[in-house]
Amino acid sequence: MKITFLGGGNMANALIGGLLDKGFAAADIAVVELGAEGRARLETAYGVRCLAEIDAAALACDVLVLAVKPQQMRAACAPLAAHLDRQLVVSIAAGLRLADLSRWLGGYRKLVRTMPNTPALIGAGVTGLCALDAVSVDERAAAERVLQAVGSTLWIDDEARMDAVTAVSGSGPAYVFLFIEALQQVALDLGFTPEQARQMAIGTTLGAAQLAARSEEPASVLRERVTSKGGTTEAALRAMAERGVKEGLIAGVHAAVERGRELGEQLGRD
């Protein structure tokens, strides 16, 4: 399978590195990157073929990954519209709807929209995928192979739910980082050194996530097991409940969903 990336930013770097780790040949990967420094960096780091612009060589691929910023996507699609005939086009740009991408590509319909998250940078991402009906079973499998190079994947049948994917897993790392930030801050307030505060906050978060991942029981049951009646954890959770911590998180995710819909409308507007 030959893969061309349009754009060589952080997520493209993560995918290229992940693909090479999965056994893909560098000779089968090309990157179209405008910046000379970016091309040199990619060639040095991965040994892939880098091009300054879209040409016949760039389009001689099975999968074309659109990895430019959402605000730049319409202009980036313009040179492609008349030259696509069989390639599977995979977008990793947040917020851009399939109908808009298809329109910018001259009505092309072999399109998959994806939403990876930043843990993909270390191979621990979660990516939601949604495809147009012109995408075959084999092509869906090809899209999975690309995105599974940086973590796990899940298919979303209704594209309207992709805004929810963005809000839950796409933005989700920020919620976790906020929790770590708060835990570190209170550890500092309680007299621990920055190094100790970081170790406790990150180690606890990582360990709890691994425990939840390995357990077949829901997170609510695991939480209850840590919460002895009349104990310290119960006191902490009561104080958090009084301040609406859980409700605030849920409200925040709903706000992210709504903002995702608004951005999709704005980015796709003619």
Helices and strands as residue ranges (DSSP letters): E 3-6, H 10-21, G 26-28, E 29-32, H 36-46, E 49-51, H 56-59, E 63-66, G 70-72, H 73-77, G 78-80, E 88-91, H 98-104, E 111-115, G 118-122, E 125-131, H 137-147, G 148-150, E 151-155, G 159-161, H 162-165, I 166-170, H 172-189, H 194-214, H 219-226, H 232-242, H 245-267
